[in-house]
Amino acid sequence: MLTILPLLSKSGLNIFQTNHIKLHLLRAFAAFVGGVSIFYGVSHAPLATVVAITFAAPIFASIFAVYLFGEVISKRQLLSLTAGFFGVMIILRPNLEIESSGLIAAIVAAIMTAIAFLTVKKLSKLESSSSIIAYPFLLILPLSLLMAYADWTTPTLDHIPLLLMMGLGISTAQYCMVKAFGLADASAVLPFDFLRLLVAILIGSLFFDEAIDMWVVIGATVILASSFYTAKNANVGKQSEENTPC
């Protein structure tokens, strides 16, 4: 919540004026469940594996868009989604050394990320970027308080820097995501998402002694390539519609 104070100082309480509270609630719920799933997943599965599975979020988003917004999937998009599914299967190959609960949590996180992505996409046409960024933190707070009340652990002084880093990192990521999709097409943004896997592999290797799993890298590459292909074709289709005379 502290990280949205600069937005409040700039826009005041007008930042919370909205006619689309249901969309904000949906996004906040998805962000909360997705966040809890991520925390659970990284504690029960390798960091790089969890991050790689979250690359499937655009695939789930494409499927949900059909039912939520009535979008039609083309043959190219269907081919791309199929390739992305096989990418997930490459990552989820039978591995007795990884707890299945960690993998399931990562899949839930990817699904929730897809729902959040769709709501952000919808809200970006209806609300200011400041409102889109601020509302989730406001709405997630009571949900977090309920969970904290049920199972509270008082942080030590050693935990404070890590908690501050996590809060600042999440807030910065939300801000950059909203800005990125507001300034550029998804096809231009998605390739940079691959940096998450590289950073996860590096951190997992240096700080948690996790071995680099090439199958995870291959699966994530397939998923990202399919997501990029889907976004690129959607962008081409959009340009074609804009260039078609009425």
N, C-alpha and C positions, 0 to 999 in steps of 0.2 A: 504493500500500500504506500510506503514511504516514497517509492520511486515514481509515483504519479503526481507527487506534489508540484513538480515543475509545470505539469500540464494544468493543474488547478490554479496555480498562480497566474498562468497565461490566460485561461478561459473562464476561470471561476466555476461556480456550480452549474453554469450553462452547459458544461460538458456532460452532465447527466440528464439533460432534456432529450427525451426520445419518444417516438411513437412505435418503436419496434422492440419492446422489452422482451417479448417471447424469443426473438432471435438471440438477444443478448443472454438470456437465461440458458438457452440451448447451448450456446458457445461456452458459457461458463461451466455448465455441467460436463460437457465434453472435455474441456481443459482440465477440470478437477479429476475426473475418472482417468483421463489419459496421463495426468501427472502422477497420480498414485500408482498406476500400472507401470510407468517408467521406473519409478523408485523401487518398486517390487522387482521388476524385471532385471535391473542392473545388479541387484543383490543376489539373484539366483541364476544368472546367466552371464557369460562374458560380455563386456561393454560393447565391443565391436559387433557382436551378434545382434544385440538388442537394437543398436543404432541402425544396422543394416535392414532389419525387419521393418523399422519405421519408414523406410524408403517406399514401402508398399502403400503408404497413405494416399498418394495420388491415384493409385489403381482403385482403391476402395471409393475414393471421391468420385471417380468417373462412373462407377456402378450406382452409387447412391444418387447421383445427379439425374439418372434416368427415372428413378422413382419419385424423387423430391421435386425436380424441376421439369420433368417430362422431356429431358434431352434424349436425342436419338444417337445410338452408338453406331458408327460406320464400320465397314469391314476392316479398315485399317486400324481403327481403335480397338476392335475386338481382337485382332491379331496382336496388337500391342499389349492388351490386358492379359492375353494368354501367355505371352512371353514373360510378363511381369509375374504371373502366377508361378511359372516354372522357376523363375528366379527365387521366389520365396521357398519353393520346394527344395532348391539347391541348398539354401541356408538351413532349412528345417530337416535336412536329411537325418536318418536315424543316428543319434549320438547319445550313447548311454551315459556320457560324462556330464551332460547338461540336464538340469532339472526341467521337466516338461512344464512345470508351473511358471518358470521364468520365460519360456518361449510363448506360452499362452498369454502371459501378461504383456509381452511385447506386441503380440498381434492385436490385443485389445487396445493398446496404446496407439497402434497404427490406425485402427478403425475410428477411435475417438479423434485423432488428429485429422482424419478425413472429414469428419463431421464439422470440426472446428474450421477447417479450411473452407468448406462450402458456406458456412455461416459468415465467415469473414468476406468471402467473395460476394455474397449477397449484401452484407452490410456496407461494403465499400461503395456501393451505388446509392446508399440511403443515408449514411451517417458520416460525420467527420472522422478522420483518423484518430483524433484525440479521444473521442467517445468510444471508438472501437477498442482502443488500447486500455482505457481506464475501467470500463465496465466489468471485464472479467475479474480483475483483482478485487473490486468491490463485492461482487457476487460470490466469489470463491471464499472470501474471508469467513462468513458464517459456517460454511461447510467444513472448512479447515478447523474452525474452533470446536465444532462437534467432535471431529476425529481426535483433536488434541485433548479434549476433555475426557474422552473414553480411554486414552492411552498416552498420558503425558510423560515426557522425559525431560527433565530440566537440563538445558544445554550447559556444558562447561565452558570455561573461557577459551579452551582450544577449539570448541565448535563454532564460536561466534564468527571468526573470519570466513569459515567455510559456508555458514548459513548466509552471511552477507554476500559472498561471492555468488552463491546459488541464486539468491533473490535478484541481485543485480543482473546476472546472466540471463535469467528468464525474462525479466522486464525488457532488457536490451534486445533480446531475440524477438519478442513480441512486437516491439516498436519497429525493428528493421524489417520483419516479415510484412507488416501492414504497409510500410513505406515502399518496399520492393515491389509488391504486387500492385501498388497504386501507381508506380512510375514505369513499370516495365511488364511485358507479357511473361506469362509463366514459362514459355519456351526459353526465354533469356535468363530467367532466374534459376530454374531447376538444375542446370549443370553445376552451379556453385554449391548446391546442396551436398554434392559428393564430398566436399571438404569435411563434413561432419564425420564421415566414416574414417577418413585419414587421421583426423584429430583423435577419434575414439580409439583407433588402433595404436596410435602413438602413446596416448595416456594409459591405455590398458597394458601396454608392453612395459612402459617405464615405471609406472607406479603400482601396478597390481600383478606384475609378473604373468600376464596373460599371453599365451602363445599366439602368434599371428596365424590365423586360419585362412588359407588361400581360397577355400570353398566359399567362405563368407564374402571375401572380396569379389569373387566371380559372380556369386548370386546377387550381391548388391549392385554390381556393374550392369547385370542384365536388367534388374528392376529399374535402375536409374535411366538406362537407355530406353526402356519401354515407356517410362514416364515422360522423358524428353520427346520421344517420337509422338506420343499422344498430344502433348502440349503444342508441338510444332505443327501438327496437322490441324489442330483446333484453331491455331492462329492463321494458318493459310486459308481455312474455310471462312474465318471471320473477314479476312481481307477480300476474299472473292465476293462475299455478300455485299461488302461496302462498295466494291467496284462495279457491281451489277446495276445497270440503270433501272429505275422504277418503271 
